[in-house]
Amino acid sequence: MKEADKPIFLAVDEDENVFGYVFCMVTSYKDHAVINDYHSLYIDDFCVDEGARGQNIGKKLFDAVKIYAKEVGVYNIDLNVWEFNEGAIRFYEKCGFATQRRTMELIL
């Protein structure tokens, strides 16, 4: 939990009950065949307790992530979201995210 390139953000109350968290990872893209070198902050896991949703906890967590990302000088923040998770997609779009790429599959 003390790795500088893997910050963790928590939303807690005065009794230290956790209502949400964000696990991140600073990644570097270097010598890639089709994109220029850059650093990115990848959101690996973002969760707000179901009973605490609608209280701006997610927005406050994301605001903290964004401040951190600017402080460490990354180019962007990215994440993956399941296509069926419409609530999460709406939340991320409200935060300013846009689709960058799409992963597709063929189930055999």
C-alpha positions as CSV (number, residue, x, y, z in Angstrom):
1,M,0.0,0.0,0.0
2,K,3.0,2.3,0.2
3,E,4.1,2.0,-3.5
4,A,4.4,5.6,-4.9
5,D,3.3,4.5,-8.4
6,K,0.1,2.8,-7.0
7,P,-1.8,5.4,-5.0
8,I,-5.0,4.4,-3.1
9,F,-7.7,6.9,-2.2
10,L,-10.3,6.2,0.5
11,A,-13.6,7.9,1.5
12,V,-14.1,7.4,5.2
13,D,-16.3,8.9,7.9
14,E,-15.2,10.2,11.3
15,D,-15.4,6.6,12.7
16,E,-13.0,5.4,9.9
17,N,-15.8,3.4,8.1
18,V,-14.8,3.1,4.4
19,F,-17.5,4.1,2.0
20,G,-15.5,4.1,-1.2
21,Y,-12.0,3.6,-2.7
22,V,-10.0,4.1,-5.8
23,F,-6.9,2.0,-6.6
24,C,-4.7,3.6,-9.2
25,M,-1.5,2.9,-11.0
26,V,0.9,5.3,-12.8
27,T,1.9,3.7,-16.1
28,S,4.4,4.7,-18.7
29,Y,4.1,4.2,-22.4
30,K,7.6,4.3,-24.0
31,D,8.9,3.2,-27.4
32,H,5.4,2.1,-28.5
33,A,5.0,1.3,-32.2
34,V,2.1,3.7,-32.8
35,I,1.8,6.3,-29.9
36,N,4.2,8.9,-28.5
37,D,5.8,8.3,-25.1
38,Y,3.6,9.5,-22.1
39,H,2.7,8.8,-18.5
40,S,-0.9,7.9,-17.5
41,L,-2.8,7.4,-14.3
42,Y,-4.8,4.2,-14.7
43,I,-7.8,3.7,-12.4
44,D,-7.7,-0.1,-11.7
45,D,-10.7,-0.2,-9.3
46,F,-13.3,2.4,-8.3
47,C,-16.0,1.5,-5.9
48,V,-18.5,3.4,-3.7
49,D,-20.6,1.4,-1.2
50,E,-24.1,0.8,-2.7
51,G,-25.7,2.3,0.4
52,A,-23.6,5.4,0.2
53,R,-24.3,6.2,-3.5
54,G,-25.9,9.5,-4.4
55,Q,-24.0,11.4,-1.7
56,N,-21.2,12.8,-4.0
57,I,-18.6,10.3,-2.6
58,G,-17.6,9.1,-6.0
59,K,-17.2,12.7,-7.2
60,K,-15.1,13.6,-4.2
61,L,-12.9,10.5,-4.7
62,F,-12.5,11.3,-8.4
63,D,-11.6,15.0,-7.6
64,A,-8.9,13.7,-5.3
65,V,-7.6,11.4,-8.1
66,K,-7.6,14.3,-10.6
67,I,-5.6,16.6,-8.2
68,Y,-3.1,13.8,-7.7
69,A,-2.8,13.2,-11.4
70,K,-2.0,16.8,-12.1
71,E,0.5,16.9,-9.2
72,V,2.5,14.0,-10.7
73,G,2.2,15.4,-14.2
74,V,0.6,12.5,-16.1
75,Y,-0.9,13.1,-19.5
76,N,-4.3,11.5,-18.8
77,I,-6.4,9.3,-16.6
78,D,-7.8,6.2,-18.0
79,L,-9.8,3.2,-16.9
80,N,-11.8,0.2,-18.2
81,V,-15.5,-0.2,-17.6
82,W,-17.8,-3.1,-18.5
83,E,-20.2,-2.2,-21.3
84,F,-23.2,-3.5,-19.3
85,N,-22.4,-1.2,-16.3
86,E,-24.5,1.7,-17.5
87,G,-24.5,3.5,-14.1
88,A,-20.7,3.5,-14.0
89,I,-20.5,4.7,-17.6
90,R,-22.9,7.6,-16.8
91,F,-20.8,8.5,-13.8
92,Y,-17.5,8.5,-15.7
93,E,-19.0,10.5,-18.5
94,K,-20.3,13.1,-15.9
95,C,-16.7,13.3,-14.7
96,G,-15.5,14.1,-18.2
97,F,-14.4,10.7,-19.5
98,A,-14.9,9.8,-23.2
99,T,-14.4,6.5,-24.9
100,Q,-10.8,6.2,-26.1
101,R,-10.8,2.6,-27.4
102,R,-13.0,-0.4,-27.4
103,T,-12.2,-4.0,-26.6
104,M,-14.4,-6.6,-28.4
105,E,-14.8,-10.3,-28.1
106,L,-16.3,-13.2,-30.0
107,I,-17.5,-16.0,-27.7
108,L,-17.1,-19.4,-29.3
